């Protein structure tokens, strides 16, 4: 998105650039670490036996 509007001027595009920078700095790093949990975190759930949950 930022590349597509690099030659655009105006308040609207300035705000879009600010949002894009925020996303890249704060949201994207979290998403990448969460992807690792999704891909490799099943052991936390699959390690349980049915008996672990009681009667």
Secondary structure by P-SEA (a helix, b strand, c coil): ccccccccccaaaaaaaaaaaaaaaccaaaaaaaaaaaacccccccccccccccc
